[in-house]
Amino acid sequence: MTKLAASAWPKADLASVGMPAATVSLAELSTGDLAEAVHAIKNGHCYLDWRLFQFALSMFDHVQAVSKNVAVTQRSILDLEAQTALELQMSLDSTDHFARSLLDDAVCARDRLPAVFSTMRLGLIDRARFHRIVSETQLVRDDETMALIDQTLALQIMGLRGGVSSMSITKTGHMARKLVAEYDPDAEKLDRDRAKASRNVGFQALDSGMAQISITATAEDVRLVRQMLDAVIAGLCPADPRTKAQARSDAAIALLQRIPFTCHCESDGCTAQISDVQLDTRAARIVVHVLCDATTLDGGDQCGYLDGYGPVSGDHVRQIVERDDSVIHQHDLGDLLEPDSAADPIGDDDLDEAAVHRKGPRPDSPDECRADGARPDPKIDKSGTVASESDDETSPPPRFLIANTALPSDPYRPSLLTDLVARFLWGTCSIPGCERAAFACDLDHVAEFDNICPSQGGPTCVCNLLPKCRFHHLMKTHLTGFLDELWIDENGRYHSSVTTPGGITVELLAPNQWLFPQLADLRCRHQLAQQAATGTATSSLADGPQRSRTRAAAKHARRRAQRTANYEERAAERTRQVAAEEAATWAEYDAARELGEPPF
């Protein structure tokens, strides 16, 4: 008999894993110190999830070893999985459902996703993210395809996370779903057909005389319904006392019951615009945006992206196109280019003048930089081996200069194509962890646009535009010490970062650049203008007792100067660290394989 002991964690020396010593008062720590401790806890959580999976697998193996007749046992209701789940349930003080789900994920980690499983040990994903990947890949049956998805996804996780990026549970699912749709479209279609067949309406009784109704439908229909409800409540007058959530609930019930939706302001001077004619006018402007490559419409397997949902397969895109209410607009990234650049690729000298936003120096040879292809980078052959750069005999396409990014009549407003690219490139609000759909966000100039003298402010270009929800846009504008940045690295990949007032910085790689592989070859000339804008004011204090610039202009200048300093500081550091991090990661991975350490 084994009696579970009391927790030994309070006596453990956590300082060795990056947390403050027990003798240190938390009040003495800075925000940065506390952030490092929280990050250490996150890493520990991932590592403990990795160990928990290993222990669950070992427990399952032990139960199987002591079973007298495995074949007979597996036909029993009390099979080996049920017996192991019981042991886990008792050990974790959990439910049977939680224990069975944990064991299922652990078995999948060993048999189907060993490379992704290893990233848990590195502190890159936790069990919640791993479970999302399991759900997205469960219908892939071919072992060779599954191994390829596993290896590619592990590489992407290490490239996206690695201590310098942020990847939510939702975006983790997007990564896995895209790879399944790309490598095994039949499995993705089977999964979607099965999910579509299970659409229903659910009802659940709640406390205090309330109940809940839930509708399961296709992603595009749900997005349309959500926007329709927002269009209905947009007509309420400002004096209506209901919250948006309450108003949406009342609007949905009114529409379903075919009764009038009314304003609750109880004012004689109500300005509500909720008549059928006014509602029809707003509903006519409802749009659900889907982006895809032109080849997808011709039957290709390249994924598309549904705003507010995420990646959708090529087959799903074509089903959306076939709807009676679908409208197709074709766009060409070439419309962003300078008039003559389509005929004359820019040379090395032009690239230097273009002053590309990048963290590191421009490669000595153009062969060292290539665009992202449809497949993840680095490339992996069918055996799971990473292909070297020398294996790619395809010469990189020429780079071109971006020019036509703003409206000729208003340099503050982006062109339609620039707006579309900037939103779909990030997919959601660009603040890590915020999942607000891009087309429901403001499009923010990272370096502030100067309305009085545009040449002295940030440009209206894809190199300076990030989608932000209204809340985070207000935070960036008014919260002292809040700083966000956007830059393009030497491979043409778009990065953003956010620095909080407490000094915590989180970086994010644009999650949807696979939608625009050609964008990696486009360059702009805006960095020089931004650097020039960080200089001192041209006016002189000798002219009188006026300020040399307004408070707003000074704030913008400080931000631009801070961004420039951040660029320079990180450029030097990251150039040294990238190669070392990659080498250390793979060395640790290879060492674990040689030791035969689970799950290898």
Sequence and secondary structure as in RCSB ss.txt:
>XXXX:A:sequence
MTKLAASAWPKADLASVGMPAATVSLAELSTGDLAEAVHAIKNGHCYLDWRLFQFALSMFDHVQAVSKNVAVTQR
SILDLEAQTALELQMSLDSTDHFARSLLDDAVCARDRLPAVFSTMRLGLIDRARFHRIVSETQLVRDDETMALID
QTLALQIMGLRGGVSSMSITKTGHMARKLVAEYDPDAEKLDRDRAKASRNVGFQALDSGMAQISITATAEDVRLV
RQMLDAVIAGLCPADPRTKAQARSDAAIALLQRIPFTCHCESDGCTAQISDVQLDTRAARIVVHVLCDATTLDGG
DQCGYLDGYGPVSGDHVRQIVERDDSVIHQHDLGDLLEPDSAADPIGDDDLDEAAVHRKGPRPDSPDECRADGAR
PDPKIDKSGTVASESDDETSPPPRFLIANTALPSDPYRPSLLTDLVARFLWGTCSIPGCERAAFACDLDHVAEFD
NICPSQGGPTCVCNLLPKCRFHHLMKTHLTGFLDELWIDENGRYHSSVTTPGGITVELLAPNQWLFPQLADLRCR
HQLAQQAATGTATSSLADGPQRSRTRAAAKHARRRAQRTANYEERAAERTRQVAAEEAATWAEYDAARELGEPPF
>XXXX:A:secstr
        GGGS GGGGTS  TTS GGGS HHHHHHHHHHHHHHHHHHHHHHHHHHHHHHHHHHHH S HHHHHT
STT HHHHHHHHHHHHHT  HHHHHHHHHHHHHHHHT HHHHHHHHTTS  HHHHHHHHHHHTT   HHHHHHHH
HHHHHHHHHH TTT    HHHHHHHHHHHHHHH HHHHHHHHHHHHHT  EEEEE STT EEEEE   HHHHHHH
HHHHHHHHTTS TT    HHHHHHHHHHHHHHT         TT     SHHHHHHHHTT    EE  HHHHTT 
   EEETTTEEE HHHHHHHHTSTT       GGGGB TTTTTS   HHHHHHHT   SS   SSGGG     SS
 SS B TTS B  GGG  S     EEB   EETTEEEEE HHHHHHHHHHH B SSTT   BGGGSEEEESS   
SS GGGS  SSTTSEEEE HHHHHHHHHSTT EEEEEE TTS EEEEEE TTS EEEEE TTGGG GGGGGEE S
HHHHHHHTTS  SS GGG SS SS HHHHHHHHHHHHHHHHHHHHHHHHHHHHHHHHHHHHHHHHHHHHHT TT 
